[in-house]
Amino acid sequence: MMLPYTPPHDLLFSDSPERDSQFKALVMTSGNRSGLDVKIVHLKLGVFSDVDKAALLFSYELACEGTRLQRSRLQIETIPLVIYCKPCQKNRTPSFVY
């Protein structure tokens, strides 16, 4: 019998209920893997996502404590900003953002 997910802490990864429900769904799905452990959680984070990468990495271990993701690690890939330049007809990544 699968028990409903209840977070061990009142930590939220963002102010977005959608993002938090995605994390909860990940925890629940990991329990249906017939004993397979989740080793790495891959997250793509846009440069303008308004999420503090350092805070997310810092809080990940605490948020996963007591869940099926307890021994996993969070790997974050930063997705760059790409702007289409109409006169050049090319995609460009502005250097001033980084």
FENSULSUL-V290007 format. One record per run of one state. SS is the DSSP state (@ for helix, = for strand, . for the rest). FROM is the first residue (numbers start at 1). TO is the last residue. If there is no record, write none. Layout:
ss:SS from:FROM to:TO
ss:SS from:FROM to:TO
//
This chain:
ss:. from:1 to:16
ss:@ from:17 to:30
ss:. from:31 to:39
ss:= from:40 to:46
ss:. from:47 to:52
ss:@ from:53 to:64
ss:. from:65 to:72
ss:= from:73 to:79
ss:. from:80 to:82
ss:= from:83 to:85
ss:. from:86 to:89
ss:= from:90 to:92
ss:. from:93 to:94
ss:@ from:95 to:97
ss:. from:98 to:98
//
